Amino acid sequence: MSHVTQDSTLRTSRANRVLIYLVLLLFALFYLLPFFVMLANSLKPLSEITGGNMLALPRDWTITPWLTAWSSAQIGIEPTGLRPYFLNSILMVVPAVAISTVLGALNGYVLTKWRFRGDTILFGLMMFSCFIPFQIVLIPMATVLGKLGLAGSIPGLVLVHVVYGVGFTTLYYRNYYAAFPTELIRAAMIDGAGFFRIFWRILLPVSGPITVVSVIWQFTNIWNDFLFGASFGGTAQPMTVALNNLVQSSTGVKEYNVHFAGAILAALPTLLVYVVAGRFFVRGLMAGSVKG
């Protein structure tokens, strides 16, 4: 009788597992459908899109839309392709991510292991900055960039994203360092280690998971930003603004295949980051959510 019960339980468990996988597969197909439409139609000639089924695979495969989106002809005084703006995005994202991550780590270290009067209020104010809408800071930020002589430049965009992102990175590192044993910090102080020595030798080597979280979060937000790039970019506009210009430059018949290819090119760096380091992102979030 017990064997019959065990077999029945095992079959029920397998059936439930199959059902869960089918539901997950259904949701995965649902969420991947827009990407499939973009990818399939970016490899079609325009005539096949306007006169056919957008869900069908290409009959006449072509990479011309990709080449056009990446390096199209110059219209007026500015190129319409994405290639000249890709480097702008790289030069903006890399230093902004690095600076905001380092500042967030230092802030989290100070706010957890070097407590001082008013530290809770300071942390609360930094958290408040995370909820300020982008539109509110446009005019004050434009004034500051103008006075600093950074308007319309890549360093100006770097400063904007560092200021706006340091609140998030501080939150991540503060929660992560709160679980780190304070006794180790005190023992290092007794041995004569100073502020930066403790940070570089003790805390930073164990900060890998939360650093991945901070880098992915900042990279995604900064790379996908449009409002700051369009407002303060000037002649140093990032790739997202160039994608908008690419779409708006189409006159007459819309080149949907070129637009799809351009959208994939603009999203490809963030997609690669999540594919390569996505599992570490989840681990880092879990590590920073538990206090011991």
Buried (B, 14 or more C-beta within 10 A) or exposed (E): EEEEEEEEEEEEEEEEEEEEEEEEEEEEEEEEEEEEEBBBBBBBBBEBBEEBEBEEEBEEEBEBBBEBBBEBEEEEEEBBBBBBBBEBBBBBBEBBBBBBBBBBBBBBBBBBBEEEEEBEEBBEEBBEBEEEEBEEBBEEBBEBBEEEEBBBBBBBBBBBBBBBBBBBBBBBBBBBBBEBEEEEBEEBBEEEBEEEEBBEEBBBEEBEBBBBBBBBBBBBBBBBBBBBBBBBBBEBBBBBBBBBBBBEBEEEEEBBBBBBBBBBBBBEBBEEBBEEBEEBBEBBBEBBEEEE
